[in-house]
Amino acid sequence: MKKNKRTKKKKNQLSGLNNYVKYSTLAFQMIAIILLGVFGGIQLDKVVPMEFPLFTVLFTVLSVILSMYYAIKDLI
């Protein structure tokens, strides 16, 4: 009986650890996608000079949308 309780407790701990790793990895991937979009937009704005940083704003919004899509797809 005690052995069965120990294995259930261990499985619950591993399940919690797996969830922690899954969600923290997802957060880092979302951050990476957004940072790449912002960096790409800044670099394009340096190449194509305009008064308004159009590419930075556009790529930032698109990268946020892409990272949210990726997160929702991964969670479902």
DRENZA-367196 format. One line per 3 residues: their letters; for each residue x, z, y of N, C-alpha, C, O. Coordinates in Angstrom, 3 decimals. Layout:
<balos>
A> X Z Y X Z Y X Z Y X Z Y ~ ...
</balos>
This chain:
<balos>
MKK> 0.821 0.000 -1.192 0.000 0.000 0.000 0.870 0.000 1.263 0.589 -0.724 2.218 ~ 1.926 0.819 1.256 2.798 0.880 2.422 3.531 -0.442 2.627 3.754 -0.878 3.757 ~ 3.895 -1.064 1.524 4.614 -2.332 1.617 3.741 -3.396 2.273 4.232 -4.200 3.066
NKR> 2.463 -3.406 1.950 1.530 -4.375 2.517 1.388 -4.166 4.031 1.314 -5.141 4.779 ~ 1.351 -2.916 4.489 1.250 -2.627 5.916 2.504 -3.065 6.652 2.429 -3.566 7.774 ~ 3.657 -2.877 6.021 4.921 -3.281 6.646 4.990 -4.794 6.820 5.432 -5.287 7.858
TKK> 4.555 -5.522 5.808 4.631 -6.981 5.909 3.659 -7.497 6.973 3.979 -8.449 7.685 ~ 2.476 -6.883 7.089 1.525 -7.295 8.133 2.099 -7.004 9.515 1.970 -7.816 10.431 ~ 2.733 -5.838 9.660 3.317 -5.475 10.947 4.447 -6.430 11.312 4.576 -6.836 12.467
KKN> 5.257 -6.786 10.330 6.360 -7.704 10.565 5.842 -9.094 10.936 6.398 -9.748 11.818 ~ 4.778 -9.547 10.266 4.193 -10.851 10.577 3.633 -10.858 11.992 3.774 -11.850 12.707 ~ 2.998 -9.758 12.408 2.465 -9.679 13.771 3.589 -9.724 14.792 3.446 -10.361 15.836
QLS> 4.699 -9.062 14.514 5.833 -9.074 15.425 6.425 -10.476 15.523 6.758 -10.929 16.618 ~ 6.557 -11.163 14.400 7.080 -12.524 14.410 6.127 -13.472 15.125 6.572 -14.379 15.828 ~ 4.834 -13.277 14.956 3.858 -14.114 15.630 3.952 -13.923 17.142 3.872 -14.894 17.894
GLN> 4.116 -12.698 17.585 4.268 -12.429 19.009 5.540 -13.038 19.556 5.550 -13.567 20.668 ~ 6.610 -12.970 18.788 7.878 -13.562 19.208 7.772 -15.082 19.270 8.297 -15.704 20.193 ~ 7.104 -15.676 18.304 6.910 -17.131 18.321 6.116 -17.573 19.536 6.436 -18.587 20.155
NYV> 5.080 -16.816 19.880 4.291 -17.156 21.079 5.145 -17.029 22.330 5.068 -17.874 23.223 ~ 5.954 -15.988 22.402 6.830 -15.787 23.556 7.786 -16.967 23.729 7.960 -17.476 24.836 ~ 8.396 -17.391 22.636 9.329 -18.517 22.687 8.596 -19.803 23.063 9.102 -20.597 23.856
KYS> 7.428 -20.006 22.506 6.651 -21.223 22.780 6.303 -21.334 24.265 6.501 -22.383 24.878 ~ 5.789 -20.257 24.833 5.349 -20.315 26.234 6.507 -20.303 27.214 6.418 -20.929 28.270 ~ 7.581 -19.613 26.898 8.731 -19.637 27.803 9.399 -21.010 27.784 9.870 -21.479 28.820
TLA> 9.446 -21.652 26.635 9.981 -23.011 26.550 9.110 -23.974 27.352 9.622 -24.851 28.048 ~ 7.816 -23.809 27.253 6.886 -24.649 28.010 7.106 -24.476 29.513 7.079 -25.453 30.263 ~ 7.320 -23.248 29.947 7.550 -22.992 31.379 8.836 -23.665 31.855 8.856 -24.272 32.926
FQM> 9.900 -23.565 31.075 11.156 -24.207 31.463 11.016 -25.732 31.493 11.602 -26.390 32.353 ~ 10.252 -26.289 30.569 10.041 -27.735 30.573 9.242 -28.166 31.805 9.529 -29.204 32.400 ~ 8.256 -27.378 32.181 7.474 -27.704 33.376 8.354 -27.637 34.625 8.265 -28.499 35.499
IAI> 9.196 -26.622 34.704 10.107 -26.489 35.846 11.057 -27.684 35.908 11.315 -28.222 36.985 ~ 11.572 -28.094 34.756 12.500 -29.224 34.719 11.828 -30.511 35.180 12.421 -31.282 35.934 ~ 10.604 -30.750 34.739 9.875 -31.956 35.139 9.649 -31.964 36.646 9.855 -32.986 37.299
ILL> 9.228 -30.837 37.198 8.962 -30.766 38.635 10.245 -30.931 39.439 10.260 -31.642 40.444 ~ 11.320 -30.282 39.006 12.589 -30.405 39.730 13.133 -31.834 39.693 13.695 -32.309 40.679 ~ 12.970 -32.514 38.566 13.398 -33.910 38.495 12.589 -34.786 39.448 13.138 -35.685 40.085
GVF> 11.295 -34.528 39.545 10.463 -35.289 40.470 10.858 -35.056 41.918 10.928 -35.996 42.709 ~ 11.115 -33.794 42.264 11.511 -33.478 43.635 12.873 -34.095 43.950 13.054 -34.702 45.006 ~ 13.819 -33.940 43.043 15.158 -34.496 43.251 15.116 -36.020 43.364 15.782 -36.599 44.222
GGI> 14.340 -36.663 42.504 14.207 -38.119 42.568 13.586 -38.573 43.879 14.012 -39.571 44.460 ~ 12.578 -37.840 44.347 11.954 -38.174 45.621 12.908 -38.016 46.792 12.923 -38.850 47.698 ~ 13.706 -36.953 46.783 14.688 -36.737 47.851 15.722 -37.856 47.857 16.086 -38.365 48.917
QLD> 16.190 -38.235 46.682 17.194 -39.304 46.604 16.626 -40.640 47.084 17.314 -41.389 47.777 ~ 15.389 -40.942 46.725 14.767 -42.184 47.194 14.548 -42.161 48.707 14.684 -43.189 49.371 ~ 14.215 -41.005 49.246 14.036 -40.907 50.698 15.358 -41.101 51.437 15.370 -41.569 52.575
KVV> 16.460 -40.747 50.801 17.763 -40.986 51.421 18.087 -42.484 51.456 18.700 -42.972 52.404 ~ 17.668 -43.203 50.412 17.950 -44.638 50.321 17.041 -45.431 51.254 17.491 -46.358 51.927 ~ 15.760 -45.066 51.292 14.782 -45.772 52.111 14.410 -44.850 53.285 13.541 -43.990 53.145
PME> 15.057 -45.026 54.420 14.790 -44.120 55.548 13.416 -44.366 56.174 13.073 -45.488 56.547 ~ 12.654 -43.301 56.277 11.349 -43.313 56.940 11.224 -42.038 57.759 11.989 -41.090 57.580 ~ 10.243 -42.029 58.665 10.016 -40.831 59.459 9.435 -39.706 58.605 9.768 -38.535 58.787
FPL> 8.570 -40.078 57.680 7.895 -39.110 56.818 8.498 -39.209 55.409 8.667 -40.315 54.895 ~ 8.823 -38.079 54.779 9.413 -38.125 53.422 8.366 -38.461 52.356 7.954 -37.607 51.571 ~ 7.958 -39.705 52.354 6.873 -40.162 51.480 7.207 -40.000 50.004 6.387 -39.491 49.239
FTV> 8.388 -40.419 49.594 8.745 -40.374 48.171 8.878 -38.940 47.660 8.537 -38.655 46.512 ~ 9.367 -38.047 48.501 9.478 -36.650 48.084 8.099 -36.065 47.828 7.881 -35.404 46.813 ~ 7.183 -36.300 48.729 5.820 -35.783 48.558 5.145 -36.435 47.357 4.529 -35.752 46.538
LFT> 5.261 -37.746 47.255 4.621 -38.479 46.166 5.174 -38.064 44.804 4.404 -37.777 43.887 ~ 6.482 -38.031 44.665 7.082 -37.668 43.384 6.846 -36.205 43.038 6.731 -35.865 41.860 ~ 6.772 -35.335 44.037 6.482 -33.927 43.772 5.075 -33.761 43.214 4.872 -33.059 42.223
VLS> 4.112 -34.404 43.847 2.726 -34.320 43.369 2.594 -34.932 41.979 1.945 -34.358 41.104 ~ 3.204 -36.091 41.776 3.132 -36.734 40.459 3.809 -35.901 39.372 3.314 -35.834 38.247 ~ 4.923 -35.272 39.697 5.607 -34.462 38.691 4.827 -33.196 38.366 4.859 -32.737 37.224
VIL> 4.133 -32.626 39.332 3.279 -31.463 39.048 2.127 -31.875 38.140 1.799 -31.164 37.190 ~ 1.514 -33.012 38.426 0.422 -33.512 37.580 0.937 -33.806 36.175 0.278 -33.474 35.189 ~ 2.104 -34.422 36.079 2.681 -34.730 34.776 3.011 -33.462 33.991 2.773 -33.401 32.784
SMY> 3.550 -32.466 34.656 3.884 -31.230 33.952 2.625 -30.490 33.501 2.621 -29.882 32.430 ~ 1.565 -30.533 34.295 0.302 -29.914 33.875 -0.299 -30.655 32.681 -0.813 -30.032 31.752 ~ -0.231 -31.983 32.711 -0.716 -32.771 31.577 0.072 -32.417 30.313 -0.508 -32.233 29.243
YAI> 1.375 -32.326 30.445 2.232 -32.000 29.307 1.909 -30.606 28.767 1.871 -30.403 27.553 ~ 1.679 -29.652 29.662 1.368 -28.289 29.247 0.026 -28.218 28.525 -0.099 -27.563 27.490 ~ -0.965 -28.891 29.074 -2.291 -28.870 28.434 -2.246 -29.576 27.094 -2.853 -29.114 26.128
KDL> -1.529 -30.696 27.025 -1.408 -31.417 25.763 -0.696 -30.558 24.719 -1.058 -30.592 23.543 ~ 0.294 -29.803 25.126 1.046 -28.962 24.207 0.231 -27.759 23.733 0.388 -27.318 22.595 ~ -0.630 -27.230 24.588 -1.426 -26.054 24.227 -2.597 -26.407 23.330 -3.046 -25.579 22.537
I> -3.094 -27.628 23.448 -4.250 -28.023 22.625 -3.812 -28.474 21.298 -4.641 -28.845 20.467
</balos>
